[in-house]
Amino acid sequence: MKVELFTTPTCKYCHIVKDFLNKNKVKYVMYNIAEDRVNAQRLFEMTGYMSVPITLVSNGNANEIVIGSNIDRLREVLNL
């Protein structure tokens, strides 16, 4: 399973998601879309959104996108 988190430095909701992932020892790759234009564009192409946090969970051929700091949905998608 691959977890990617799209964030910005000033987003308080991004910190909620990062804290949740860290607390549950979930490994993830974080992209700061305020500075990383390539992944900002990738995010927009995948979701149509430029808001954060957005968490992309890839498991084989299936991708799940969690928009915002929806911890209940993250638990479900990550099987926690």
PyMOL Python script that loads the backbone (N, CA, C, O; Angstrom):
from pymol import cmd

cmd.read_pdbstr("""\
ATOM      1  N   MET A   1       0.846  -1.170   0.000  1.00  0.00           N
ATOM      2  CA  MET A   1       0.000   0.000   0.000  1.00  0.00           C
ATOM      3  C   MET A   1       0.896   1.239   0.000  1.00  0.00           C
ATOM      4  O   MET A   1       1.887   1.303   0.727  1.00  0.00           O
ATOM      5  N   LYS A   2       0.530   2.218  -0.826  1.00  0.00           N
ATOM      6  CA  LYS A   2       1.258   3.476  -0.888  1.00  0.00           C
ATOM      7  C   LYS A   2       0.311   4.595  -0.477  1.00  0.00           C
ATOM      8  O   LYS A   2      -0.812   4.690  -0.973  1.00  0.00           O
ATOM      9  N   VAL A   3       0.778   5.440   0.434  1.00  0.00           N
ATOM     10  CA  VAL A   3      -0.026   6.555   0.918  1.00  0.00           C
ATOM     11  C   VAL A   3       0.694   7.854   0.552  1.00  0.00           C
ATOM     12  O   VAL A   3       1.870   8.038   0.866  1.00  0.00           O
ATOM     13  N   GLU A   4      -0.028   8.738  -0.109  1.00  0.00           N
ATOM     14  CA  GLU A   4       0.520  10.046  -0.489  1.00  0.00           C
ATOM     15  C   GLU A   4      -0.372  11.131   0.104  1.00  0.00           C
ATOM     16  O   GLU A   4      -1.597  11.081  -0.006  1.00  0.00           O
ATOM     17  N   LEU A   5       0.268  12.110   0.733  1.00  0.00           N
ATOM     18  CA  LEU A   5      -0.463  13.197   1.381  1.00  0.00           C
ATOM     19  C   LEU A   5      -0.080  14.515   0.722  1.00  0.00           C
ATOM     20  O   LEU A   5       1.093  14.886   0.683  1.00  0.00           O
ATOM     21  N   PHE A   6      -1.073  15.206   0.210  1.00  0.00           N
ATOM     22  CA  PHE A   6      -0.872  16.504  -0.424  1.00  0.00           C
ATOM     23  C   PHE A   6      -1.239  17.581   0.587  1.00  0.00           C
ATOM     24  O   PHE A   6      -2.355  17.601   1.106  1.00  0.00           O
ATOM     25  N   THR A   7      -0.285  18.485   0.867  1.00  0.00           N
ATOM     26  CA  THR A   7      -0.445  19.452   1.945  1.00  0.00           C
ATOM     27  C   THR A   7       0.090  20.826   1.542  1.00  0.00           C
ATOM     28  O   THR A   7       0.632  21.022   0.454  1.00  0.00           O
ATOM     29  N   THR A   8      -0.090  21.769   2.472  1.00  0.00           N
ATOM     30  CA  THR A   8       0.613  23.047   2.454  1.00  0.00           C
ATOM     31  C   THR A   8       1.075  23.304   3.887  1.00  0.00           C
ATOM     32  O   THR A   8       0.491  22.763   4.826  1.00  0.00           O
ATOM     33  N   PRO A   9       2.108  24.116   4.069  1.00  0.00           N
ATOM     34  CA  PRO A   9       2.655  24.314   5.414  1.00  0.00           C
ATOM     35  C   PRO A   9       1.704  24.974   6.404  1.00  0.00           C
ATOM     36  O   PRO A   9       1.811  24.728   7.606  1.00  0.00           O
ATOM     37  N   THR A  10       0.783  25.799   5.937  1.00  0.00           N
ATOM     38  CA  THR A  10      -0.080  26.545   6.859  1.00  0.00           C
ATOM     39  C   THR A  10      -1.435  25.896   7.093  1.00  0.00           C
ATOM     40  O   THR A  10      -2.280  26.473   7.777  1.00  0.00           O
ATOM     41  N   CYS A  11      -1.656  24.731   6.550  1.00  0.00           N
ATOM     42  CA  CYS A  11      -2.950  24.060   6.643  1.00  0.00           C
ATOM     43  C   CYS A  11      -3.074  23.308   7.976  1.00  0.00           C
ATOM     44  O   CYS A  11      -2.373  22.322   8.209  1.00  0.00           O
ATOM     45  N   LYS A  12      -3.975  23.787   8.848  1.00  0.00           N
ATOM     46  CA  LYS A  12      -4.138  23.130  10.152  1.00  0.00           C
ATOM     47  C   LYS A  12      -4.762  21.741  10.006  1.00  0.00           C
ATOM     48  O   LYS A  12      -4.482  20.852  10.811  1.00  0.00           O
ATOM     49  N   TYR A  13      -5.598  21.546   8.995  1.00  0.00           N
ATOM     50  CA  TYR A  13      -6.216  20.240   8.792  1.00  0.00           C
ATOM     51  C   TYR A  13      -5.193  19.212   8.295  1.00  0.00           C
ATOM     52  O   TYR A  13      -5.317  18.016   8.558  1.00  0.00           O
ATOM     53  N   CYS A  14      -4.188  19.702   7.577  1.00  0.00           N
ATOM     54  CA  CYS A  14      -3.097  18.822   7.129  1.00  0.00           C
ATOM     55  C   CYS A  14      -2.352  18.255   8.335  1.00  0.00           C
ATOM     56  O   CYS A  14      -1.957  17.089   8.335  1.00  0.00           O
ATOM     57  N   HIS A  15      -2.164  19.081   9.358  1.00  0.00           N
ATOM     58  CA  HIS A  15      -1.484  18.626  10.573  1.00  0.00           C
ATOM     59  C   HIS A  15      -2.298  17.542  11.280  1.00  0.00           C
ATOM     60  O   HIS A  15      -1.732  16.611  11.852  1.00  0.00           O
ATOM     61  N   ILE A  16      -3.609  17.665  11.238  1.00  0.00           N
ATOM     62  CA  ILE A  16      -4.473  16.638  11.841  1.00  0.00           C
ATOM     63  C   ILE A  16      -4.252  15.298  11.150  1.00  0.00           C
ATOM     64  O   ILE A  16      -4.119  14.267  11.808  1.00  0.00           O
ATOM     65  N   VAL A  17      -4.212  15.321   9.814  1.00  0.00           N
ATOM     66  CA  VAL A  17      -4.008  14.078   9.052  1.00  0.00           C
ATOM     67  C   VAL A  17      -2.603  13.535   9.296  1.00  0.00           C
ATOM     68  O   VAL A  17      -2.441  12.333   9.504  1.00  0.00           O
ATOM     69  N   LYS A  18      -1.582  14.394   9.275  1.00  0.00           N
ATOM     70  CA  LYS A  18      -0.205  13.942   9.529  1.00  0.00           C
ATOM     71  C   LYS A  18      -0.092  13.319  10.915  1.00  0.00           C
ATOM     72  O   LYS A  18       0.522  12.264  11.076  1.00  0.00           O
ATOM     73  N   ASP A  19      -0.683  13.972  11.921  1.00  0.00           N
ATOM     74  CA  ASP A  19      -0.650  13.426  13.280  1.00  0.00           C
ATOM     75  C   ASP A  19      -1.318  12.059  13.340  1.00  0.00           C
ATOM     76  O   ASP A  19      -0.809  11.144  13.987  1.00  0.00           O
ATOM     77  N   PHE A  20      -2.459  11.920  12.667  1.00  0.00           N
ATOM     78  CA  PHE A  20      -3.161  10.641  12.636  1.00  0.00           C
ATOM     79  C   PHE A  20      -2.292   9.561  11.996  1.00  0.00           C
ATOM     80  O   PHE A  20      -2.149   8.470  12.548  1.00  0.00           O
ATOM     81  N   LEU A  21      -1.713   9.861  10.836  1.00  0.00           N
ATOM     82  CA  LEU A  21      -0.877   8.874  10.148  1.00  0.00           C
ATOM     83  C   LEU A  21       0.339   8.502  10.993  1.00  0.00           C
ATOM     84  O   LEU A  21       0.684   7.325  11.103  1.00  0.00           O
ATOM     85  N   ASN A  22       0.980   9.492  11.584  1.00  0.00           N
ATOM     86  CA  ASN A  22       2.155   9.225  12.428  1.00  0.00           C
ATOM     87  C   ASN A  22       1.774   8.398  13.659  1.00  0.00           C
ATOM     88  O   ASN A  22       2.479   7.452  14.011  1.00  0.00           O
ATOM     89  N   LYS A  23       0.682   8.743  14.301  1.00  0.00           N
ATOM     90  CA  LYS A  23       0.231   8.016  15.497  1.00  0.00           C
ATOM     91  C   LYS A  23      -0.028   6.544  15.176  1.00  0.00           C
ATOM     92  O   LYS A  23       0.228   5.663  15.997  1.00  0.00           O
ATOM     93  N   ASN A  24      -0.536   6.294  13.978  1.00  0.00           N
ATOM     94  CA  ASN A  24      -0.861   4.926  13.579  1.00  0.00           C
ATOM     95  C   ASN A  24       0.259   4.253  12.794  1.00  0.00           C
ATOM     96  O   ASN A  24       0.072   3.182  12.215  1.00  0.00           O
ATOM     97  N   LYS A  25       1.433   4.902  12.784  1.00  0.00           N
ATOM     98  CA  LYS A  25       2.639   4.355  12.147  1.00  0.00           C
ATOM     99  C   LYS A  25       2.420   3.995  10.674  1.00  0.00           C
ATOM    100  O   LYS A  25       2.908   2.976  10.186  1.00  0.00           O
ATOM    101  N   VAL A  26       1.672   4.859   9.984  1.00  0.00           N
ATOM    102  CA  VAL A  26       1.433   4.687   8.562  1.00  0.00           C
ATOM    103  C   VAL A  26       2.533   5.436   7.811  1.00  0.00           C
ATOM    104  O   VAL A  26       2.709   6.639   8.001  1.00  0.00           O
ATOM    105  N   LYS A  27       3.258   4.737   6.974  1.00  0.00           N
ATOM    106  CA  LYS A  27       4.287   5.388   6.171  1.00  0.00           C
ATOM    107  C   LYS A  27       3.609   6.104   5.014  1.00  0.00           C
ATOM    108  O   LYS A  27       2.689   5.575   4.390  1.00  0.00           O
ATOM    109  N   TYR A  28       4.080   7.318   4.737  1.00  0.00           N
ATOM    110  CA  TYR A  28       3.480   8.101   3.663  1.00  0.00           C
ATOM    111  C   TYR A  28       4.514   9.027   3.046  1.00  0.00           C
ATOM    112  O   TYR A  28       5.540   9.343   3.648  1.00  0.00           O
ATOM    113  N   VAL A  29       4.214   9.447   1.837  1.00  0.00           N
ATOM    114  CA  VAL A  29       5.007  10.445   1.130  1.00  0.00           C
ATOM    115  C   VAL A  29       4.190  11.729   1.161  1.00  0.00           C
ATOM    116  O   VAL A  29       2.998  11.727   0.854  1.00  0.00           O
ATOM    117  N   MET A  30       4.847  12.831   1.537  1.00  0.00           N
ATOM    118  CA  MET A  30       4.143  14.095   1.650  1.00  0.00           C
ATOM    119  C   MET A  30       4.614  15.049   0.559  1.00  0.00           C
ATOM    120  O   MET A  30       5.810  15.171   0.295  1.00  0.00           O
ATOM    121  N   TYR A  31       3.657  15.720  -0.067  1.00  0.00           N
ATOM    122  CA  TYR A  31       3.954  16.701  -1.097  1.00  0.00           C
ATOM    123  C   TYR A  31       3.417  18.062  -0.658  1.00  0.00           C
ATOM    124  O   TYR A  31       2.230  18.202  -0.364  1.00  0.00           O
ATOM    125  N   ASN A  32       4.286  19.052  -0.617  1.00  0.00           N
ATOM    126  CA  ASN A  32       3.893  20.415  -0.307  1.00  0.00           C
ATOM    127  C   ASN A  32       3.528  21.089  -1.629  1.00  0.00           C
ATOM    128  O   ASN A  32       4.408  21.522  -2.373  1.00  0.00           O
ATOM    129  N   ILE A  33       2.235  21.177  -1.916  1.00  0.00           N
ATOM    130  CA  ILE A  33       1.829  21.681  -3.226  1.00  0.00           C
ATOM    131  C   ILE A  33       2.021  23.191  -3.359  1.00  0.00           C
ATOM    132  O   ILE A  33       1.874  23.734  -4.454  1.00  0.00           O
ATOM    133  N   ALA A  34       2.345  23.869  -2.272  1.00  0.00           N
ATOM    134  CA  ALA A  34       2.657  25.292  -2.365  1.00  0.00           C
ATOM    135  C   ALA A  34       4.005  25.498  -3.061  1.00  0.00           C
ATOM    136  O   ALA A  34       4.239  26.545  -3.665  1.00  0.00           O
ATOM    137  N   GLU A  35       4.880  24.508  -2.978  1.00  0.00           N
ATOM    138  CA  GLU A  35       6.206  24.601  -3.582  1.00  0.00           C
ATOM    139  C   GLU A  35       6.435  23.601  -4.705  1.00  0.00           C
ATOM    140  O   GLU A  35       7.278  23.828  -5.573  1.00  0.00           O
ATOM    141  N   ASP A  36       5.707  22.516  -4.700  1.00  0.00           N
ATOM    142  CA  ASP A  36       5.904  21.429  -5.658  1.00  0.00           C
ATOM    143  C   ASP A  36       4.842  21.519  -6.749  1.00  0.00           C
ATOM    144  O   ASP A  36       3.768  20.928  -6.632  1.00  0.00           O
ATOM    145  N   ARG A  37       5.149  22.258  -7.802  1.00  0.00           N
ATOM    146  CA  ARG A  37       4.183  22.487  -8.875  1.00  0.00           C
ATOM    147  C   ARG A  37       3.837  21.220  -9.650  1.00  0.00           C
ATOM    148  O   ARG A  37       2.712  21.073 -10.127  1.00  0.00           O
ATOM    149  N   VAL A  38       4.791  20.311  -9.779  1.00  0.00           N
ATOM    150  CA  VAL A  38       4.533  19.057 -10.500  1.00  0.00           C
ATOM    151  C   VAL A  38       3.438  18.263  -9.795  1.00  0.00           C
ATOM    152  O   VAL A  38       2.490  17.809 -10.435  1.00  0.00           O
ATOM    153  N   ASN A  39       3.565  18.095  -8.480  1.00  0.00           N
ATOM    154  CA  ASN A  39       2.556  17.337  -7.744  1.00  0.00           C
ATOM    155  C   ASN A  39       1.278  18.136  -7.517  1.00  0.00           C
ATOM    156  O   ASN A  39       0.214  17.545  -7.330  1.00  0.00           O
ATOM    157  N   ALA A  40       1.359  19.464  -7.531  1.00  0.00           N
ATOM    158  CA  ALA A  40       0.144  20.274  -7.485  1.00  0.00           C
ATOM    159  C   ALA A  40      -0.687  20.022  -8.744  1.00  0.00           C
ATOM    160  O   ALA A  40      -1.905  19.861  -8.674  1.00  0.00           O
ATOM    161  N   GLN A  41      -0.021  19.989  -9.883  1.00  0.00           N
ATOM    162  CA  GLN A  41      -0.708  19.711 -11.150  1.00  0.00           C
ATOM    163  C   GLN A  41      -1.254  18.282 -11.167  1.00  0.00           C
ATOM    164  O   GLN A  41      -2.371  18.043 -11.626  1.00  0.00           O
ATOM    165  N   ARG A  42      -0.466  17.348 -10.669  1.00  0.00           N
ATOM    166  CA  ARG A  42      -0.897  15.943 -10.590  1.00  0.00           C
ATOM    167  C   ARG A  42      -2.158  15.824  -9.733  1.00  0.00           C
ATOM    168  O   ARG A  42      -3.106  15.127 -10.096  1.00  0.00           O
ATOM    169  N   LEU A  43      -2.151  16.515  -8.591  1.00  0.00           N
ATOM    170  CA  LEU A  43      -3.302  16.506  -7.697  1.00  0.00           C
ATOM    171  C   LEU A  43      -4.539  17.030  -8.416  1.00  0.00           C
ATOM    172  O   LEU A  43      -5.610  16.429  -8.335  1.00  0.00           O
ATOM    173  N   PHE A  44      -4.392  18.144  -9.114  1.00  0.00           N
ATOM    174  CA  PHE A  44      -5.530  18.734  -9.820  1.00  0.00           C
ATOM    175  C   PHE A  44      -6.043  17.803 -10.910  1.00  0.00           C
ATOM    176  O   PHE A  44      -7.253  17.668 -11.091  1.00  0.00           O
ATOM    177  N   GLU A  45      -5.142  17.167 -11.628  1.00  0.00           N
ATOM    178  CA  GLU A  45      -5.553  16.243 -12.691  1.00  0.00           C
ATOM    179  C   GLU A  45      -6.280  15.023 -12.139  1.00  0.00           C
ATOM    180  O   GLU A  45      -7.206  14.513 -12.770  1.00  0.00           O
ATOM    181  N   MET A  46      -5.865  14.551 -10.963  1.00  0.00           N
ATOM    182  CA  MET A  46      -6.509  13.369 -10.353  1.00  0.00           C
ATOM    183  C   MET A  46      -7.863  13.690  -9.747  1.00  0.00           C
ATOM    184  O   MET A  46      -8.800  12.896  -9.840  1.00  0.00           O
ATOM    185  N   THR A  47      -7.962  14.867  -9.121  1.00  0.00           N
ATOM    186  CA  THR A  47      -9.135  15.157  -8.303  1.00  0.00           C
ATOM    187  C   THR A  47      -9.978  16.334  -8.777  1.00  0.00           C
ATOM    188  O   THR A  47     -11.167  16.416  -8.473  1.00  0.00           O
ATOM    189  N   GLY A  48      -9.360  17.240  -9.519  1.00  0.00           N
ATOM    190  CA  GLY A  48     -10.045  18.475  -9.862  1.00  0.00           C
ATOM    191  C   GLY A  48      -9.999  19.496  -8.754  1.00  0.00           C
ATOM    192  O   GLY A  48     -10.603  20.564  -8.862  1.00  0.00           O
ATOM    193  N   TYR A  49      -9.284  19.178  -7.683  1.00  0.00           N
ATOM    194  CA  TYR A  49      -9.172  20.057  -6.522  1.00  0.00           C
ATOM    195  C   TYR A  49      -7.754  20.578  -6.360  1.00  0.00           C
ATOM    196  O   TYR A  49      -6.787  19.943  -6.783  1.00  0.00           O
ATOM    197  N   MET A  50      -7.648  21.751  -5.737  1.00  0.00           N
ATOM    198  CA  MET A  50      -6.356  22.282  -5.313  1.00  0.00           C
ATOM    199  C   MET A  50      -6.387  22.561  -3.810  1.00  0.00           C
ATOM    200  O   MET A  50      -5.491  23.218  -3.280  1.00  0.00           O
ATOM    201  N   SER A  51      -7.411  22.065  -3.132  1.00  0.00           N
ATOM    202  CA  SER A  51      -7.501  22.242  -1.691  1.00  0.00           C
ATOM    203  C   SER A  51      -6.786  21.081  -1.004  1.00  0.00           C
ATOM    204  O   SER A  51      -6.614  20.014  -1.593  1.00  0.00           O
ATOM    205  N   VAL A  52      -6.381  21.290   0.216  1.00  0.00           N
ATOM    206  CA  VAL A  52      -5.673  20.275   0.988  1.00  0.00           C
ATOM    207  C   VAL A  52      -6.294  20.181   2.375  1.00  0.00           C
ATOM    208  O   VAL A  52      -6.961  21.121   2.808  1.00  0.00           O
ATOM    209  N   PRO A  53      -6.096  19.088   3.073  1.00  0.00           N
ATOM    210  CA  PRO A  53      -5.325  17.909   2.707  1.00  0.00           C
ATOM    211  C   PRO A  53      -6.115  16.974   1.804  1.00  0.00           C
ATOM    212  O   PRO A  53      -7.340  16.876   1.883  1.00  0.00           O
ATOM    213  N   ILE A  54      -5.383  16.305   0.964  1.00  0.00           N
ATOM    214  CA  ILE A  54      -5.929  15.207   0.177  1.00  0.00           C
ATOM    215  C   ILE A  54      -4.967  14.041   0.328  1.00  0.00           C
ATOM    216  O   ILE A  54      -3.760  14.183   0.131  1.00  0.00           O
ATOM    217  N   THR A  55      -5.516  12.891   0.680  1.00  0.00           N
ATOM    218  CA  THR A  55      -4.722  11.688   0.871  1.00  0.00           C
ATOM    219  C   THR A  55      -5.090  10.691  -0.218  1.00  0.00           C
ATOM    220  O   THR A  55      -6.261  10.371  -0.422  1.00  0.00           O
ATOM    221  N   LEU A  56      -4.072  10.211  -0.907  1.00  0.00           N
ATOM    222  CA  LEU A  56      -4.255   9.203  -1.946  1.00  0.00           C
ATOM    223  C   LEU A  56      -3.691   7.893  -1.418  1.00  0.00           C
ATOM    224  O   LEU A  56      -2.518   7.812  -1.054  1.00  0.00           O
ATOM    225  N   VAL A  57      -4.536   6.870  -1.378  1.00  0.00           N
ATOM    226  CA  VAL A  57      -4.118   5.549  -0.928  1.00  0.00           C
ATOM    227  C   VAL A  57      -4.209   4.603  -2.116  1.00  0.00           C
ATOM    228  O   VAL A  57      -5.293   4.363  -2.647  1.00  0.00           O
ATOM    229  N   SER A  58      -3.071   4.071  -2.528  1.00  0.00           N
ATOM    230  CA  SER A  58      -3.006   3.147  -3.661  1.00  0.00           C
ATOM    231  C   SER A  58      -2.730   1.756  -3.135  1.00  0.00           C
ATOM    232  O   SER A  58      -1.775   1.542  -2.388  1.00  0.00           O
ATOM    233  N   ASN A  59      -3.564   0.816  -3.524  1.00  0.00           N
ATOM    234  CA  ASN A  59      -3.413  -0.562  -3.092  1.00  0.00           C
ATOM    235  C   ASN A  59      -3.630  -1.446  -4.312  1.00  0.00           C
ATOM    236  O   ASN A  59      -4.763  -1.796  -4.643  1.00  0.00           O
ATOM    237  N   GLY A  60      -2.549  -1.799  -4.969  1.00  0.00           N
ATOM    238  CA  GLY A  60      -2.687  -2.578  -6.195  1.00  0.00           C
ATOM    239  C   GLY A  60      -3.242  -1.707  -7.303  1.00  0.00           C
ATOM    240  O   GLY A  60      -2.673  -0.664  -7.624  1.00  0.00           O
ATOM    241  N   ASN A  61      -4.346  -2.131  -7.886  1.00  0.00           N
ATOM    242  CA  ASN A  61      -4.963  -1.372  -8.971  1.00  0.00           C
ATOM    243  C   ASN A  61      -5.980  -0.352  -8.486  1.00  0.00           C
ATOM    244  O   ASN A  61      -6.464   0.459  -9.276  1.00  0.00           O
ATOM    245  N   ALA A  62      -6.310  -0.377  -7.210  1.00  0.00           N
ATOM    246  CA  ALA A  62      -7.342   0.511  -6.680  1.00  0.00           C
ATOM    247  C   ALA A  62      -6.721   1.735  -6.015  1.00  0.00           C
ATOM    248  O   ALA A  62      -5.741   1.624  -5.280  1.00  0.00           O
ATOM    249  N   ASN A  63      -7.301   2.902  -6.280  1.00  0.00           N
ATOM    250  CA  ASN A  63      -6.899   4.140  -5.629  1.00  0.00           C
ATOM    251  C   ASN A  63      -8.084   4.686  -4.861  1.00  0.00           C
ATOM    252  O   ASN A  63      -9.205   4.722  -5.367  1.00  0.00           O
ATOM    253  N   GLU A  64      -7.831   5.107  -3.646  1.00  0.00           N
ATOM    254  CA  GLU A  64      -8.851   5.770  -2.840  1.00  0.00           C
ATOM    255  C   GLU A  64      -8.356   7.169  -2.550  1.00  0.00           C
ATOM    256  O   GLU A  64      -7.200   7.360  -2.174  1.00  0.00           O
ATOM    257  N   ILE A  65      -9.228   8.149  -2.723  1.00  0.00           N
ATOM    258  CA  ILE A  65      -8.886   9.538  -2.442  1.00  0.00           C
ATOM    259  C   ILE A  65      -9.728   9.997  -1.269  1.00  0.00           C
ATOM    260  O   ILE A  65     -10.955   9.907  -1.298  1.00  0.00           O
ATOM    261  N   VAL A  66      -9.056  10.493  -0.231  1.00  0.00           N
ATOM    262  CA  VAL A  66      -9.744  11.027   0.940  1.00  0.00           C
ATOM    263  C   VAL A  66      -9.513  12.530   0.939  1.00  0.00           C
ATOM    264  O   VAL A  66      -8.378  12.997   1.045  1.00  0.00           O
ATOM    265  N   ILE A  67     -10.594  13.276   0.820  1.00  0.00           N
ATOM    266  CA  ILE A  67     -10.518  14.731   0.769  1.00  0.00           C
ATOM    267  C   ILE A  67     -10.774  15.287   2.160  1.00  0.00           C
ATOM    268  O   ILE A  67     -11.741  14.918   2.826  1.00  0.00           O
ATOM    269  N   GLY A  68      -9.889  16.182   2.587  1.00  0.00           N
ATOM    270  CA  GLY A  68     -10.028  16.811   3.901  1.00  0.00           C
ATOM    271  C   GLY A  68      -9.467  15.947   5.007  1.00  0.00           C
ATOM    272  O   GLY A  68      -8.742  14.982   4.766  1.00  0.00           O
ATOM    273  N   SER A  69      -9.815  16.311   6.214  1.00  0.00           N
ATOM    274  CA  SER A  69      -9.300  15.588   7.385  1.00  0.00           C
ATOM    275  C   SER A  69     -10.347  14.615   7.919  1.00  0.00           C
ATOM    276  O   SER A  69     -10.651  14.614   9.111  1.00  0.00           O
ATOM    277  N   ASN A  70     -10.885  13.802   7.046  1.00  0.00           N
ATOM    278  CA  ASN A  70     -11.919  12.821   7.390  1.00  0.00           C
ATOM    279  C   ASN A  70     -11.245  11.574   7.980  1.00  0.00           C
ATOM    280  O   ASN A  70     -10.953  10.610   7.273  1.00  0.00           O
ATOM    281  N   ILE A  71     -11.011  11.625   9.284  1.00  0.00           N
ATOM    282  CA  ILE A  71     -10.276  10.562   9.976  1.00  0.00           C
ATOM    283  C   ILE A  71     -11.036   9.244   9.917  1.00  0.00           C
ATOM    284  O   ILE A  71     -10.417   8.189   9.778  1.00  0.00           O
ATOM    285  N   ASP A  72     -12.354   9.279  10.020  1.00  0.00           N
ATOM    286  CA  ASP A  72     -13.130   8.036   9.940  1.00  0.00           C
ATOM    287  C   ASP A  72     -12.935   7.360   8.586  1.00  0.00           C
ATOM    288  O   ASP A  72     -12.779   6.140   8.518  1.00  0.00           O
ATOM    289  N   ARG A  73     -12.943   8.140   7.518  1.00  0.00           N
ATOM    290  CA  ARG A  73     -12.736   7.571   6.176  1.00  0.00           C
ATOM    291  C   ARG A  73     -11.313   7.052   6.026  1.00  0.00           C
ATOM    292  O   ARG A  73     -11.094   6.000   5.424  1.00  0.00           O
ATOM    293  N   LEU A  74     -10.340   7.790   6.573  1.00  0.00           N
ATOM    294  CA  LEU A  74      -8.945   7.307   6.527  1.00  0.00           C
ATOM    295  C   LEU A  74      -8.814   5.972   7.253  1.00  0.00           C
ATOM    296  O   LEU A  74      -8.152   5.059   6.758  1.00  0.00           O
ATOM    297  N   ARG A  75      -9.439   5.853   8.417  1.00  0.00           N
ATOM    298  CA  ARG A  75      -9.405   4.578   9.154  1.00  0.00           C
ATOM    299  C   ARG A  75      -9.940   3.442   8.280  1.00  0.00           C
ATOM    300  O   ARG A  75      -9.357   2.359   8.217  1.00  0.00           O
ATOM    301  N   GLU A  76     -11.041   3.708   7.622  1.00  0.00           N
ATOM    302  CA  GLU A  76     -11.697   2.706   6.780  1.00  0.00           C
ATOM    303  C   GLU A  76     -10.792   2.314   5.601  1.00  0.00           C
ATOM    304  O   GLU A  76     -10.579   1.130   5.339  1.00  0.00           O
ATOM    305  N   VAL A  77     -10.274   3.308   4.909  1.00  0.00           N
ATOM    306  CA  VAL A  77      -9.446   3.063   3.724  1.00  0.00           C
ATOM    307  C   VAL A  77      -8.142   2.358   4.101  1.00  0.00           C
ATOM    308  O   VAL A  77      -7.653   1.510   3.354  1.00  0.00           O
ATOM    309  N   LEU A  78      -7.580   2.710   5.262  1.00  0.00           N
ATOM    310  CA  LEU A  78      -6.306   2.129   5.703  1.00  0.00           C
ATOM    311  C   LEU A  78      -6.482   0.860   6.544  1.00  0.00           C
ATOM    312  O   LEU A  78      -5.500   0.274   6.998  1.00  0.00           O
ATOM    313  N   ASN A  79      -7.726   0.442   6.747  1.00  0.00           N
ATOM    314  CA  ASN A  79      -8.030  -0.748   7.559  1.00  0.00           C
ATOM    315  C   ASN A  79      -7.447  -0.645   8.967  1.00  0.00           C
ATOM    316  O   ASN A  79      -6.795  -1.572   9.449  1.00  0.00           O
ATOM    317  N   LEU A  80      -7.687   0.476   9.610  1.00  0.00           N
ATOM    318  CA  LEU A  80      -7.184   0.686  10.983  1.00  0.00           C
ATOM    319  C   LEU A  80      -8.305   0.562  11.992  1.00  0.00           C
ATOM    320  O   LEU A  80      -8.074   0.707  13.192  1.00  0.00           O
TER     321      LEU A  80
END
""", "prot")
cmd.dss("prot")
cmd.show_as("cartoon", "prot")
cmd.util.cbc("prot")
cmd.orient("prot")
